[in-house]
Amino acid sequence: MTRGSNLQGLAVTPSPRHPIAPHGKLNFHWGVSNYQSQGPAVLPFFETVTDLREGAKTLARWPYGVIELSEGQLRRVVLRPLPKIISVPEILLLGGCYHRRRPGDRIWLYYNQPRSCRNFLVLKYVVSARQTTMKTFCRSLAVLDEIARLKQSDALLCDASNGRISTKLIGRWGWQPHCPSRWHRHYIKRFYGKYPEPATFLRSDGART
């Protein structure tokens, strides 16, 4: 249901149904660009962080990861030695099928810290299960914001190609249009040292340092 682009960031394409269904349920699959860093992996093994406070130094060090939430709660952040690689066949043939077949209120959000631009984080790929709610999705973005703070990232980047994801909608999460292009809709969420306060569920879990 998604197509990648040749630029770093999030790529979102139309699905058969509106991405935000009644009762706050999400029914979309978000894909990403084919951007990937070159050269050897920074770290050789996978690692898992379940507490953002205790794992702050680890999160700051690893360049690639996937945030996993279930029923609005952070389950873990799996840190990866390599960036997520997305192929067109995987997106077109498996994306929608995976969403329809995977039950539950769960979401996986992949991010990448490009080797050539270490002060930025790229929102690479978002996968939702069949009953994923808007609450869980928004909280996954809050976790991404906190990881950006731990890394002292200047900004988040994405490329949204789904016309249903409007500038007004994505603007509610702090994203603004960036680098106008005929074929892509680039967005940026700027920090430059000024990070949002952590969400209540992160503060209550002691996740902020």
Secondary structure by P-SEA (a helix, b strand, c coil): cccccccccbbbbbcccccccccccccbbbbbccccccccccccbbbbbcccccaaaaaaccccbbbbbccccccbbbbbccccccccccccccaaaaaaacccbbbbbbbbbccccccccccccccccccccaaaaaaaaaaaaaaaaaacccbbbbbbccccccaaaaaaacccccccccccbbbbbbbccccccccaaaaaacccc
